[in-house]
Amino acid sequence: MLGGMVNYAFFNKLKRTNDVLLMFDNSNDKRLFNILLGDFLSQPNERGSNDSFLNLKKPPKSGRPTDYTFLFYLRQICAAPKLARNSDCIQKPLDSLSTWLEADCLVPDVWFGEIDVQADVRIERIRYIKICGDIAKHNFSRLQSNVEKIVQTLKRSGVEISAEEGFKALPGFYEWFHENIFTYHSSYIAEMLNDLLWGINDYLADEFSQSYTQEPEEDHRYRYEYPEDCNHSFARSAYWSLMNHVRHGPYLPRFKVSPSLTTEY
């Protein structure tokens, strides 16, 4: 999922690795990046009452906001690493990203022209990102829960609106927070995602070195030695895919964005 967001299909080629400003080729790339990020920041689940095939641990009922995302499962790896002794290379970027996502941003003078409302809007970054991702993905008939979140957010900001007005406010919310705030944040978000991806790659480097075997007298054939307790066919398939990701490495080098892209909102 991380490699699917941090790559040159979305962003223009880096000309340097410091003081970076990442640019999308077009608005559709930015929209898809927001959708994929919203999915990454959602809780894995399966419809119906059947137990999950993957048997994933459920987050606590009163957990922090990022517990209801894929970041929760990276925390489980850090708490009990199995493919390396030390998970600090994941823990540091994971903590940085989680803290940033859970913090509020204050956006002054947001204008919702459809309902004639102007407000200084305070909202958790993870919340606005997920709302915008859903608006980008669905039509209004599937956005009631997001409308409720917009109503709650405006109430927190001192403005009372109805659910009907919340639906009417969807285009204005998307314009302000996707077109403006998300555009500003996207370079720094990509930096943090890239740091996390590199941390995972570093965590798995020794496991890859021990597992990878080049077939004798073959230029392209290789195999991996599975861990002793990796016996399930799907687990083996996932392990092979994971090692292949380590084999080619992250698409982008480590980079730092311009400080001017980390101080607002």
ZILIN-V561288 format. One record per residue. N is the residue number from 0. RES is the residue in three letters. BURIAL is + if it has 16 or more other ideal C-beta (glycine too) atoms within 10 Angstrom, else -. D_LAST is the distance of its C-alpha to the last C-alpha in Angstrom with 2 decimals. Layout:
BEGIN
((N:RES:BURIAL:D_LAST) (N:RES:BURIAL:D_LAST))
END
This chain:
BEGIN
((0:MET:-:25.68) (1:LEU:+:23.57) (2:GLY:+:25.92) (3:GLY:-:25.67) (4:MET:+:21.98) (5:VAL:+:21.99) (6:ASN:-:24.81) (7:TYR:-:26.01) (8:ALA:-:26.68) (9:PHE:+:23.00) (10:PHE:+:22.05) (11:ASN:-:24.10) (12:LYS:-:26.20) (13:LEU:-:24.69) (14:LYS:-:26.42) (15:ARG:-:25.26) (16:THR:-:23.52) (17:ASN:-:21.54) (18:ASP:-:18.89) (19:VAL:+:18.48) (20:LEU:-:16.78) (21:LEU:+:17.73) (22:MET:-:18.90) (23:PHE:+:20.14) (24:ASP:-:23.66) (25:ASN:-:23.10) (26:SER:-:21.17) (27:ASN:-:23.32) (28:ASP:-:22.28) (29:LYS:+:18.58) (30:ARG:+:19.68) (31:LEU:+:21.86) (32:PHE:+:19.32) (33:ASN:+:17.08) (34:ILE:+:20.33) (35:LEU:+:21.44) (36:LEU:+:18.23) (37:GLY:+:18.47) (38:ASP:+:22.09) (39:PHE:+:21.38) (40:LEU:+:19.11) (41:SER:-:22.00) (42:GLN:-:25.07) (43:PRO:-:28.26) (44:ASN:-:31.01) (45:GLU:-:34.28) (46:ARG:-:35.59) (47:GLY:-:38.62) (48:SER:-:40.08) (49:ASN:-:41.34) (50:ASP:-:40.21) (51:SER:-:37.80) (52:PHE:-:39.77) (53:LEU:-:37.29) (54:ASN:-:37.68) (55:LEU:-:34.04) (56:LYS:-:33.22) (57:LYS:-:31.39) (58:PRO:+:28.29) (59:PRO:-:28.84) (60:LYS:-:28.61) (61:SER:-:26.30) (62:GLY:-:24.24) (63:ARG:+:20.59) (64:PRO:+:18.42) (65:THR:+:18.84) (66:ASP:+:22.57) (67:TYR:+:22.82) (68:THR:+:21.93) (69:PHE:-:23.90) (70:LEU:+:22.20) (71:PHE:+:24.59) (72:TYR:-:27.54) (73:LEU:+:26.35) (74:ARG:+:26.30) (75:GLN:-:29.90) (76:ILE:+:30.83) (77:CYS:+:29.45) (78:ALA:-:31.37) (79:ALA:-:34.57) (80:PRO:-:34.63) (81:LYS:-:37.66) (82:LEU:+:37.55) (83:ALA:+:36.85) (84:ARG:-:37.37) (85:ASN:-:33.97) (86:SER:+:30.59) (87:ASP:-:28.45) (88:CYS:+:27.36) (89:ILE:+:25.66) (90:GLN:+:24.57) (91:LYS:-:22.32) (92:PRO:+:20.07) (93:LEU:+:20.30) (94:ASP:-:19.07) (95:SER:-:16.12) (96:LEU:+:15.04) (97:SER:+:15.86) (98:THR:-:14.03) (99:TRP:+:10.70) (100:LEU:+:11.43) (101:GLU:-:12.59) (102:ALA:-:9.78) (103:ASP:-:7.96) (104:CYS:+:4.55) (105:LEU:-:5.63) (106:VAL:+:6.35) (107:PRO:-:9.38) (108:ASP:-:12.72) (109:VAL:+:12.61) (110:TRP:-:16.24) (111:PHE:+:18.38) (112:GLY:-:21.50) (113:GLU:-:23.67) (114:ILE:+:23.74) (115:ASP:-:23.19) (116:VAL:+:20.21) (117:GLN:-:17.32) (118:ALA:+:14.81) (119:ASP:-:11.62) (120:VAL:+:10.47) (121:ARG:-:9.36) (122:ILE:+:9.73) (123:GLU:+:10.10) (124:ARG:+:8.65) (125:ILE:+:12.38) (126:ARG:+:13.37) (127:TYR:+:11.58) (128:ILE:+:12.66) (129:LYS:+:16.13) (130:ILE:+:16.49) (131:CYS:+:15.79) (132:GLY:+:18.15) (133:ASP:+:20.76) (134:ILE:+:20.59) (135:ALA:+:21.07) (136:LYS:+:24.00) (137:HIS:-:25.83) (138:ASN:-:27.27) (139:PHE:-:26.74) (140:SER:-:29.74) (141:ARG:-:27.97) (142:LEU:+:24.67) (143:GLN:-:25.88) (144:SER:-:24.03) (145:ASN:+:20.73) (146:VAL:+:21.77) (147:GLU:-:22.41) (148:LYS:+:18.91) (149:ILE:+:17.55) (150:VAL:+:20.17) (151:GLN:-:19.20) (152:THR:+:15.49) (153:LEU:+:16.57) (154:LYS:-:19.20) (155:ARG:-:16.85) (156:SER:+:15.05) (157:GLY:-:18.57) (158:VAL:+:19.81) (159:GLU:-:22.78) (160:ILE:+:23.59) (161:SER:-:26.33) (162:ALA:-:26.32) (163:GLU:-:27.86) (164:GLU:+:25.07) (165:GLY:+:22.62) (166:PHE:+:24.47) (167:LYS:+:24.44) (168:ALA:+:20.66) (169:LEU:+:20.17) (170:PRO:-:20.24) (171:GLY:+:17.78) (172:PHE:+:15.26) (173:TYR:+:15.85) (174:GLU:-:15.65) (175:TRP:+:12.26) (176:PHE:+:10.56) (177:HIS:+:12.92) (178:GLU:-:13.86) (179:ASN:-:10.66) (180:ILE:+:7.44) (181:PHE:+:9.82) (182:THR:-:11.55) (183:TYR:-:8.85) (184:HIS:+:8.29) (185:SER:+:12.07) (186:SER:+:13.46) (187:TYR:+:11.84) (188:ILE:+:12.73) (189:ALA:+:16.15) (190:GLU:+:16.56) (191:MET:+:16.14) (192:LEU:+:18.42) (193:ASN:+:20.81) (194:ASP:+:21.00) (195:LEU:+:21.87) (196:LEU:+:24.41) (197:TRP:+:25.99) (198:GLY:+:26.20) (199:ILE:+:28.08) (200:ASN:+:30.24) (201:ASP:+:31.15) (202:TYR:+:31.93) (203:LEU:+:34.33) (204:ALA:-:35.91) (205:ASP:-:38.92) (206:GLU:+:39.55) (207:PHE:+:39.64) (208:SER:-:42.07) (209:GLN:-:44.37) (210:SER:+:44.26) (211:TYR:-:44.52) (212:THR:-:48.08) (213:GLN:-:49.29) (214:GLU:-:52.44) (215:PRO:-:55.49) (216:GLU:-:56.51) (217:GLU:-:53.75) (218:ASP:-:51.11) (219:HIS:-:48.54) (220:ARG:-:49.50) (221:TYR:-:47.76) (222:ARG:-:47.24) (223:TYR:+:45.33) (224:GLU:-:46.94) (225:TYR:-:45.37) (226:PRO:-:44.70) (227:GLU:-:47.62) (228:ASP:-:45.91) (229:CYS:-:44.35) (230:ASN:-:47.09) (231:HIS:-:45.51) (232:SER:-:45.60) (233:PHE:-:42.00) (234:ALA:-:40.84) (235:ARG:-:42.83) (236:SER:-:41.34) (237:ALA:-:37.79) (238:TYR:+:38.84) (239:TRP:-:40.33) (240:SER:-:37.20) (241:LEU:+:35.08) (242:MET:+:37.47) (243:ASN:-:37.40) (244:HIS:+:33.63) (245:VAL:+:34.29) (246:ARG:-:37.15) (247:HIS:-:35.13) (248:GLY:-:31.97) (249:PRO:+:28.33) (250:TYR:+:28.07) (251:LEU:+:25.54) (252:PRO:-:26.15) (253:ARG:-:23.83) (254:PHE:+:21.26) (255:LYS:-:18.34) (256:VAL:+:15.64) (257:SER:-:15.04) (258:PRO:-:13.15) (259:SER:-:11.30) (260:LEU:+:9.59) (261:THR:+:8.31) (262:THR:-:6.91) (263:GLU:-:3.81) (264:TYR:+:0.00))
END
